[in-house]
């Protein structure tokens, strides 16, 4: 009898029996407390009785959580403020000038590009060194 003569249902049952045989005889079962045996059928959970009153969420707790006040924002030096303005404003001015199709003198265009590059360089050069062990997580 060849494999083609078998019915698909017989083949599936044979595979299932083979797997059950392998699982049943695969070494000793571990002794774990609270482990549910796979051979025992799981019982259906009993339905909870429905309450007579609808469930109301009590939002006014006496022990409500209030977070601590935020720390004051860091003080930014005037040099860094100028650098941030140069970094953000230079490209915005160049884009707006090009959108309204106005021809800036080339010296102003070069000045805006230099302001952008200098601002970026200053901000990178004055960055505070980062602690290599700090992954940014806060508790």
Biotite code that builds the C-alpha atoms (Angstrom):
import biotite.structure as struc

atoms = struc.array([
    struc.Atom([0.000, 0.000, 0.000], chain_id="A", res_id=1, res_name="UNK", atom_name="CA", element="C"),
    struc.Atom([1.500, 3.343, -1.012], chain_id="A", res_id=2, res_name="UNK", atom_name="CA", element="C"),
    struc.Atom([1.209, 6.743, 0.615], chain_id="A", res_id=3, res_name="UNK", atom_name="CA", element="C"),
    struc.Atom([-1.163, 7.907, -2.079], chain_id="A", res_id=4, res_name="UNK", atom_name="CA", element="C"),
    struc.Atom([-3.703, 5.259, -1.131], chain_id="A", res_id=5, res_name="UNK", atom_name="CA", element="C"),
    struc.Atom([-3.995, 6.606, 2.428], chain_id="A", res_id=6, res_name="UNK", atom_name="CA", element="C"),
    struc.Atom([-6.771, 9.008, 3.191], chain_id="A", res_id=7, res_name="UNK", atom_name="CA", element="C"),
    struc.Atom([-5.748, 12.444, 4.535], chain_id="A", res_id=8, res_name="UNK", atom_name="CA", element="C"),
    struc.Atom([-7.637, 11.831, 7.778], chain_id="A", res_id=9, res_name="UNK", atom_name="CA", element="C"),
    struc.Atom([-5.790, 8.549, 8.432], chain_id="A", res_id=10, res_name="UNK", atom_name="CA", element="C"),
    struc.Atom([-2.446, 10.226, 7.792], chain_id="A", res_id=11, res_name="UNK", atom_name="CA", element="C"),
    struc.Atom([-3.276, 13.072, 10.216], chain_id="A", res_id=12, res_name="UNK", atom_name="CA", element="C"),
    struc.Atom([-4.346, 10.600, 12.923], chain_id="A", res_id=13, res_name="UNK", atom_name="CA", element="C"),
    struc.Atom([-1.163, 8.588, 12.449], chain_id="A", res_id=14, res_name="UNK", atom_name="CA", element="C"),
    struc.Atom([0.943, 11.741, 12.735], chain_id="A", res_id=15, res_name="UNK", atom_name="CA", element="C"),
    struc.Atom([-0.934, 12.785, 15.871], chain_id="A", res_id=16, res_name="UNK", atom_name="CA", element="C"),
    struc.Atom([-0.433, 9.358, 17.470], chain_id="A", res_id=17, res_name="UNK", atom_name="CA", element="C"),
    struc.Atom([3.264, 9.437, 16.565], chain_id="A", res_id=18, res_name="UNK", atom_name="CA", element="C"),
    struc.Atom([3.702, 12.859, 18.185], chain_id="A", res_id=19, res_name="UNK", atom_name="CA", element="C"),
    struc.Atom([1.811, 11.800, 21.304], chain_id="A", res_id=20, res_name="UNK", atom_name="CA", element="C"),
    struc.Atom([4.051, 8.719, 21.555], chain_id="A", res_id=21, res_name="UNK", atom_name="CA", element="C"),
    struc.Atom([7.161, 10.887, 21.271], chain_id="A", res_id=22, res_name="UNK", atom_name="CA", element="C"),
    struc.Atom([5.913, 13.374, 23.882], chain_id="A", res_id=23, res_name="UNK", atom_name="CA", element="C"),
    struc.Atom([4.759, 10.670, 26.307], chain_id="A", res_id=24, res_name="UNK", atom_name="CA", element="C"),
    struc.Atom([8.121, 8.887, 26.239], chain_id="A", res_id=25, res_name="UNK", atom_name="CA", element="C"),
    struc.Atom([10.423, 11.903, 26.149], chain_id="A", res_id=26, res_name="UNK", atom_name="CA", element="C"),
    struc.Atom([12.393, 11.544, 29.352], chain_id="A", res_id=27, res_name="UNK", atom_name="CA", element="C"),
    struc.Atom([11.167, 12.115, 32.882], chain_id="A", res_id=28, res_name="UNK", atom_name="CA", element="C"),
    struc.Atom([8.620, 14.820, 33.453], chain_id="A", res_id=29, res_name="UNK", atom_name="CA", element="C"),
    struc.Atom([9.929, 17.630, 35.665], chain_id="A", res_id=30, res_name="UNK", atom_name="CA", element="C"),
    struc.Atom([8.652, 17.941, 39.209], chain_id="A", res_id=31, res_name="UNK", atom_name="CA", element="C"),
    struc.Atom([7.488, 21.562, 39.190], chain_id="A", res_id=32, res_name="UNK", atom_name="CA", element="C"),
    struc.Atom([5.010, 22.700, 41.831], chain_id="A", res_id=33, res_name="UNK", atom_name="CA", element="C"),
    struc.Atom([1.896, 24.163, 40.303], chain_id="A", res_id=34, res_name="UNK", atom_name="CA", element="C"),
    struc.Atom([2.520, 22.471, 36.930], chain_id="A", res_id=35, res_name="UNK", atom_name="CA", element="C"),
    struc.Atom([-0.686, 21.393, 35.230], chain_id="A", res_id=36, res_name="UNK", atom_name="CA", element="C"),
    struc.Atom([-0.514, 18.003, 33.592], chain_id="A", res_id=37, res_name="UNK", atom_name="CA", element="C"),
    struc.Atom([-1.311, 18.170, 29.903], chain_id="A", res_id=38, res_name="UNK", atom_name="CA", element="C"),
    struc.Atom([-3.254, 14.939, 30.004], chain_id="A", res_id=39, res_name="UNK", atom_name="CA", element="C"),
    struc.Atom([-5.795, 16.252, 32.488], chain_id="A", res_id=40, res_name="UNK", atom_name="CA", element="C"),
    struc.Atom([-8.560, 18.281, 30.903], chain_id="A", res_id=41, res_name="UNK", atom_name="CA", element="C"),
    struc.Atom([-8.757, 21.871, 32.027], chain_id="A", res_id=42, res_name="UNK", atom_name="CA", element="C"),
    struc.Atom([-11.957, 22.705, 33.833], chain_id="A", res_id=43, res_name="UNK", atom_name="CA", element="C"),
    struc.Atom([-14.102, 25.536, 32.605], chain_id="A", res_id=44, res_name="UNK", atom_name="CA", element="C"),
    struc.Atom([-13.911, 28.617, 34.844], chain_id="A", res_id=45, res_name="UNK", atom_name="CA", element="C"),
    struc.Atom([-17.075, 29.260, 36.733], chain_id="A", res_id=46, res_name="UNK", atom_name="CA", element="C"),
    struc.Atom([-18.873, 32.397, 35.608], chain_id="A", res_id=47, res_name="UNK", atom_name="CA", element="C"),
    struc.Atom([-18.797, 35.181, 38.138], chain_id="A", res_id=48, res_name="UNK", atom_name="CA", element="C"),
    struc.Atom([-22.161, 36.162, 39.562], chain_id="A", res_id=49, res_name="UNK", atom_name="CA", element="C"),
    struc.Atom([-23.405, 39.420, 38.158], chain_id="A", res_id=50, res_name="UNK", atom_name="CA", element="C"),
    struc.Atom([-23.599, 42.215, 40.702], chain_id="A", res_id=51, res_name="UNK", atom_name="CA", element="C"),
    struc.Atom([-26.931, 43.783, 41.509], chain_id="A", res_id=52, res_name="UNK", atom_name="CA", element="C"),
    struc.Atom([-25.494, 47.297, 41.161], chain_id="A", res_id=53, res_name="UNK", atom_name="CA", element="C"),
    struc.Atom([-23.469, 48.553, 38.228], chain_id="A", res_id=54, res_name="UNK", atom_name="CA", element="C"),
    struc.Atom([-19.765, 48.914, 38.897], chain_id="A", res_id=55, res_name="UNK", atom_name="CA", element="C"),
    struc.Atom([-18.873, 52.507, 39.719], chain_id="A", res_id=56, res_name="UNK", atom_name="CA", element="C"),
    struc.Atom([-15.323, 53.708, 39.636], chain_id="A", res_id=57, res_name="UNK", atom_name="CA", element="C"),
    struc.Atom([-14.382, 55.712, 42.710], chain_id="A", res_id=58, res_name="UNK", atom_name="CA", element="C"),
    struc.Atom([-12.260, 58.527, 41.311], chain_id="A", res_id=59, res_name="UNK", atom_name="CA", element="C"),
    struc.Atom([-11.908, 60.518, 44.474], chain_id="A", res_id=60, res_name="UNK", atom_name="CA", element="C"),
    struc.Atom([-9.290, 58.658, 46.494], chain_id="A", res_id=61, res_name="UNK", atom_name="CA", element="C"),
    struc.Atom([-7.855, 60.150, 49.613], chain_id="A", res_id=62, res_name="UNK", atom_name="CA", element="C"),
    struc.Atom([-4.434, 58.785, 48.654], chain_id="A", res_id=63, res_name="UNK", atom_name="CA", element="C"),
    struc.Atom([-4.190, 60.162, 45.139], chain_id="A", res_id=64, res_name="UNK", atom_name="CA", element="C"),
    struc.Atom([-0.726, 60.467, 43.622], chain_id="A", res_id=65, res_name="UNK", atom_name="CA", element="C"),
    struc.Atom([0.671, 63.909, 43.044], chain_id="A", res_id=66, res_name="UNK", atom_name="CA", element="C"),
    struc.Atom([3.977, 64.042, 41.191], chain_id="A", res_id=67, res_name="UNK", atom_name="CA", element="C"),
    struc.Atom([6.823, 66.086, 42.605], chain_id="A", res_id=68, res_name="UNK", atom_name="CA", element="C"),
    struc.Atom([7.236, 69.593, 41.191], chain_id="A", res_id=69, res_name="UNK", atom_name="CA", element="C"),
    struc.Atom([9.293, 69.893, 38.034], chain_id="A", res_id=70, res_name="UNK", atom_name="CA", element="C"),
    struc.Atom([12.867, 71.046, 38.381], chain_id="A", res_id=71, res_name="UNK", atom_name="CA", element="C"),
    struc.Atom([13.597, 74.539, 37.085], chain_id="A", res_id=72, res_name="UNK", atom_name="CA", element="C"),
    struc.Atom([14.551, 74.695, 33.414], chain_id="A", res_id=73, res_name="UNK", atom_name="CA", element="C"),
    struc.Atom([18.258, 74.911, 32.709], chain_id="A", res_id=74, res_name="UNK", atom_name="CA", element="C"),
    struc.Atom([19.751, 78.343, 32.299], chain_id="A", res_id=75, res_name="UNK", atom_name="CA", element="C"),
    struc.Atom([20.921, 78.939, 28.731], chain_id="A", res_id=76, res_name="UNK", atom_name="CA", element="C"),
    struc.Atom([23.803, 81.294, 28.205], chain_id="A", res_id=77, res_name="UNK", atom_name="CA", element="C"),
    struc.Atom([23.343, 84.170, 25.756], chain_id="A", res_id=78, res_name="UNK", atom_name="CA", element="C"),
    struc.Atom([26.007, 82.708, 23.428], chain_id="A", res_id=79, res_name="UNK", atom_name="CA", element="C"),
    struc.Atom([24.086, 79.449, 23.115], chain_id="A", res_id=80, res_name="UNK", atom_name="CA", element="C"),
    struc.Atom([20.833, 81.348, 22.488], chain_id="A", res_id=81, res_name="UNK", atom_name="CA", element="C"),
    struc.Atom([22.452, 83.252, 19.634], chain_id="A", res_id=82, res_name="UNK", atom_name="CA", element="C"),
    struc.Atom([23.817, 79.968, 18.262], chain_id="A", res_id=83, res_name="UNK", atom_name="CA", element="C"),
    struc.Atom([20.359, 78.358, 18.364], chain_id="A", res_id=84, res_name="UNK", atom_name="CA", element="C"),
    struc.Atom([18.827, 81.359, 16.619], chain_id="A", res_id=85, res_name="UNK", atom_name="CA", element="C"),
    struc.Atom([21.518, 81.169, 13.944], chain_id="A", res_id=86, res_name="UNK", atom_name="CA", element="C"),
    struc.Atom([21.012, 77.440, 13.548], chain_id="A", res_id=87, res_name="UNK", atom_name="CA", element="C"),
    struc.Atom([17.231, 77.656, 13.155], chain_id="A", res_id=88, res_name="UNK", atom_name="CA", element="C"),
    struc.Atom([16.669, 81.093, 11.633], chain_id="A", res_id=89, res_name="UNK", atom_name="CA", element="C"),
    struc.Atom([19.281, 80.951, 8.854], chain_id="A", res_id=90, res_name="UNK", atom_name="CA", element="C"),
    struc.Atom([17.689, 78.075, 6.897], chain_id="A", res_id=91, res_name="UNK", atom_name="CA", element="C"),
    struc.Atom([14.182, 79.443, 7.516], chain_id="A", res_id=92, res_name="UNK", atom_name="CA", element="C"),
    struc.Atom([15.143, 82.863, 6.134], chain_id="A", res_id=93, res_name="UNK", atom_name="CA", element="C"),
    struc.Atom([16.805, 81.286, 3.089], chain_id="A", res_id=94, res_name="UNK", atom_name="CA", element="C"),
    struc.Atom([13.757, 79.093, 2.350], chain_id="A", res_id=95, res_name="UNK", atom_name="CA", element="C"),
    struc.Atom([11.280, 81.969, 2.779], chain_id="A", res_id=96, res_name="UNK", atom_name="CA", element="C"),
    struc.Atom([13.368, 84.268, 0.566], chain_id="A", res_id=97, res_name="UNK", atom_name="CA", element="C"),
    struc.Atom([13.481, 81.585, -2.151], chain_id="A", res_id=98, res_name="UNK", atom_name="CA", element="C"),
    struc.Atom([9.737, 80.894, -1.835], chain_id="A", res_id=99, res_name="UNK", atom_name="CA", element="C"),
    struc.Atom([8.835, 84.531, -2.434], chain_id="A", res_id=100, res_name="UNK", atom_name="CA", element="C"),
    struc.Atom([11.304, 84.546, -5.359], chain_id="A", res_id=101, res_name="UNK", atom_name="CA", element="C"),
    struc.Atom([13.409, 87.396, -4.080], chain_id="A", res_id=102, res_name="UNK", atom_name="CA", element="C"),
    struc.Atom([17.063, 87.629, -5.032], chain_id="A", res_id=103, res_name="UNK", atom_name="CA", element="C"),
    struc.Atom([19.191, 88.254, -1.972], chain_id="A", res_id=104, res_name="UNK", atom_name="CA", element="C"),
    struc.Atom([22.594, 89.782, -2.529], chain_id="A", res_id=105, res_name="UNK", atom_name="CA", element="C"),
    struc.Atom([25.166, 87.020, -2.612], chain_id="A", res_id=106, res_name="UNK", atom_name="CA", element="C"),
    struc.Atom([26.999, 88.401, 0.420], chain_id="A", res_id=107, res_name="UNK", atom_name="CA", element="C"),
    struc.Atom([23.843, 87.968, 2.562], chain_id="A", res_id=108, res_name="UNK", atom_name="CA", element="C"),
    struc.Atom([23.265, 84.455, 1.256], chain_id="A", res_id=109, res_name="UNK", atom_name="CA", element="C"),
    struc.Atom([26.862, 83.488, 2.061], chain_id="A", res_id=110, res_name="UNK", atom_name="CA", element="C"),
    struc.Atom([26.505, 85.175, 5.467], chain_id="A", res_id=111, res_name="UNK", atom_name="CA", element="C"),
    struc.Atom([23.391, 83.122, 6.313], chain_id="A", res_id=112, res_name="UNK", atom_name="CA", element="C"),
    struc.Atom([25.130, 79.888, 5.282], chain_id="A", res_id=113, res_name="UNK", atom_name="CA", element="C"),
    struc.Atom([28.195, 80.780, 7.344], chain_id="A", res_id=114, res_name="UNK", atom_name="CA", element="C"),
    struc.Atom([25.957, 81.685, 10.320], chain_id="A", res_id=115, res_name="UNK", atom_name="CA", element="C"),
    struc.Atom([24.296, 78.274, 10.079], chain_id="A", res_id=116, res_name="UNK", atom_name="CA", element="C"),
    struc.Atom([27.596, 76.381, 9.910], chain_id="A", res_id=117, res_name="UNK", atom_name="CA", element="C"),
    struc.Atom([29.187, 78.464, 12.677], chain_id="A", res_id=118, res_name="UNK", atom_name="CA", element="C"),
    struc.Atom([26.148, 78.036, 14.949], chain_id="A", res_id=119, res_name="UNK", atom_name="CA", element="C"),
    struc.Atom([26.155, 74.305, 14.427], chain_id="A", res_id=120, res_name="UNK", atom_name="CA", element="C"),
    struc.Atom([29.895, 74.108, 15.074], chain_id="A", res_id=121, res_name="UNK", atom_name="CA", element="C"),
    struc.Atom([29.630, 76.194, 18.242], chain_id="A", res_id=122, res_name="UNK", atom_name="CA", element="C"),
    struc.Atom([26.784, 74.074, 19.641], chain_id="A", res_id=123, res_name="UNK", atom_name="CA", element="C"),
    struc.Atom([28.659, 70.845, 18.928], chain_id="A", res_id=124, res_name="UNK", atom_name="CA", element="C"),
    struc.Atom([31.926, 72.186, 20.349], chain_id="A", res_id=125, res_name="UNK", atom_name="CA", element="C"),
    struc.Atom([30.312, 73.332, 23.598], chain_id="A", res_id=126, res_name="UNK", atom_name="CA", element="C"),
    struc.Atom([28.274, 70.204, 24.259], chain_id="A", res_id=127, res_name="UNK", atom_name="CA", element="C"),
    struc.Atom([28.671, 68.765, 27.744], chain_id="A", res_id=128, res_name="UNK", atom_name="CA", element="C"),
    struc.Atom([30.464, 65.406, 27.774], chain_id="A", res_id=129, res_name="UNK", atom_name="CA", element="C"),
    struc.Atom([28.060, 62.511, 28.182], chain_id="A", res_id=130, res_name="UNK", atom_name="CA", element="C"),
    struc.Atom([28.504, 59.939, 30.928], chain_id="A", res_id=131, res_name="UNK", atom_name="CA", element="C"),
    struc.Atom([29.135, 56.601, 29.139], chain_id="A", res_id=132, res_name="UNK", atom_name="CA", element="C"),
    struc.Atom([27.239, 54.697, 31.846], chain_id="A", res_id=133, res_name="UNK", atom_name="CA", element="C"),
    struc.Atom([24.141, 56.909, 31.569], chain_id="A", res_id=134, res_name="UNK", atom_name="CA", element="C"),
    struc.Atom([21.532, 55.269, 29.350], chain_id="A", res_id=135, res_name="UNK", atom_name="CA", element="C"),
    struc.Atom([18.994, 58.070, 29.846], chain_id="A", res_id=136, res_name="UNK", atom_name="CA", element="C"),
    struc.Atom([16.639, 56.125, 32.122], chain_id="A", res_id=137, res_name="UNK", atom_name="CA", element="C"),
    struc.Atom([15.110, 58.003, 35.019], chain_id="A", res_id=138, res_name="UNK", atom_name="CA", element="C"),
    struc.Atom([13.474, 56.551, 38.102], chain_id="A", res_id=139, res_name="UNK", atom_name="CA", element="C"),
])
